[in-house]
Amino acid sequence: MADLCDGQDNLVVAFYIGRRNNKTLNVVVKTLLNARANNIYTDKLGNYQYLIPKKIHITKKYGTNGIERKNLSIRTHLRRFGRRTICFSKSMRITIAILKIYFWN
């Protein structure tokens, strides 16, 4: 799952669920570029260098702390993201619906 956070308010403005491959990353990067993001902070996964323009791509040590903290909070609050729980969702439609309720309630 990829979240797109507003840097000032730390609000989730969009999310996308998928594997960490070029298809998923491309959707997330296009969303950020269409939103005219000033900077895009990522870890040092090699795929990003081909998808994000160099002048706005930043890979500093603590650049992804905020989004990783948000992901941990989601996994803690929503038990359906814990793979070994009875609440785990196999349905993508239900998972997306739950995330919409969680973020925009």
C-alpha positions as CSV (number, residue, x, y, z in Angstrom):
1,M,0.0,0.0,0.0
2,A,1.3,3.4,-0.8
3,D,0.0,6.6,0.9
4,L,0.4,10.1,-0.4
5,C,0.7,12.5,2.5
6,D,0.4,16.2,2.6
7,G,3.8,17.4,4.0
8,Q,2.4,20.2,6.1
9,D,-0.7,18.7,7.8
10,N,0.4,15.0,7.5
11,L,-3.0,14.1,6.0
12,V,-3.4,11.2,3.6
13,V,-4.6,12.7,0.3
14,A,-4.6,9.5,-1.7
15,F,-3.6,5.8,-1.4
16,Y,-3.0,2.9,-3.8
17,I,-2.8,-0.7,-3.0
18,G,-0.5,-3.1,-4.9
19,R,2.8,-4.9,-4.9
20,R,6.0,-2.9,-4.9
21,N,6.7,-3.1,-8.6
22,N,7.0,-0.7,-11.4
23,K,3.3,-0.7,-12.2
24,T,2.3,0.3,-8.7
25,L,5.1,2.8,-8.3
26,N,4.3,4.4,-11.6
27,V,0.7,5.0,-10.5
28,V,1.9,6.6,-7.3
29,V,4.5,8.7,-9.0
30,K,2.1,9.9,-11.7
31,T,-0.3,11.0,-9.0
32,L,2.4,13.0,-7.2
33,L,3.6,14.6,-10.4
34,N,0.0,15.5,-11.4
35,A,-0.4,17.1,-8.0
36,R,2.8,19.1,-8.7
37,A,4.7,17.9,-5.7
38,N,7.7,20.0,-4.8
39,N,9.7,17.0,-3.5
40,I,9.3,13.3,-3.5
41,Y,11.0,11.5,-0.7
42,T,11.7,7.7,-1.1
43,D,13.9,5.0,0.1
44,K,16.7,3.9,-2.1
45,L,14.8,1.4,-4.2
46,G,16.4,1.5,-7.7
47,N,13.1,1.6,-9.5
48,Y,12.4,5.1,-8.3
49,Q,15.4,6.6,-10.2
50,Y,13.7,5.8,-13.5
51,L,10.3,7.0,-12.6
52,I,10.9,10.3,-10.7
53,P,12.7,13.3,-12.1
54,K,16.1,13.9,-10.4
55,K,15.4,17.5,-9.4
56,I,12.5,16.6,-7.1
57,H,13.6,13.1,-6.0
58,I,15.1,13.1,-2.5
59,T,16.5,10.0,-0.7
60,K,17.7,11.3,2.6
61,K,18.0,9.2,5.8
62,Y,14.8,10.3,7.6
63,G,12.7,11.4,4.6
64,T,10.2,8.6,4.8
65,N,9.7,8.5,8.6
66,G,6.3,10.2,8.5
67,I,4.8,7.9,6.0
68,E,6.2,4.8,7.6
69,R,4.8,5.9,10.9
70,K,1.4,6.3,9.2
71,N,1.6,2.8,7.8
72,L,2.5,1.4,11.3
73,S,-0.5,3.2,12.8
74,I,-2.8,1.8,10.1
75,R,-1.6,-1.8,10.8
76,T,-2.0,-1.2,14.5
77,H,-5.5,0.3,14.3
78,L,-6.9,-1.9,11.6
79,R,-6.4,-5.5,12.4
80,R,-7.4,-6.6,8.9
81,F,-3.9,-5.7,7.8
82,G,-2.3,-8.2,10.2
83,R,-1.9,-11.2,8.0
84,R,-2.3,-13.8,10.8
85,T,-5.5,-12.5,12.3
86,I,-9.1,-13.7,12.0
87,C,-10.0,-10.2,10.6
88,F,-7.6,-10.4,7.6
89,S,-9.4,-9.2,4.4
90,K,-8.9,-11.2,1.2
91,S,-11.3,-9.0,-0.7
92,M,-9.7,-5.9,-2.3
93,R,-13.0,-4.1,-2.5
94,I,-13.6,-4.4,1.2
95,T,-10.0,-3.4,2.0
96,I,-10.3,-0.2,-0.1
97,A,-13.7,0.6,1.5
98,I,-12.3,0.2,5.0
99,L,-9.3,2.5,4.1
100,K,-11.7,5.2,2.7
101,I,-13.7,5.1,5.9
102,Y,-10.5,5.2,8.0
103,F,-8.9,8.1,6.2
104,W,-11.9,10.3,5.4
105,N,-14.2,9.7,8.3
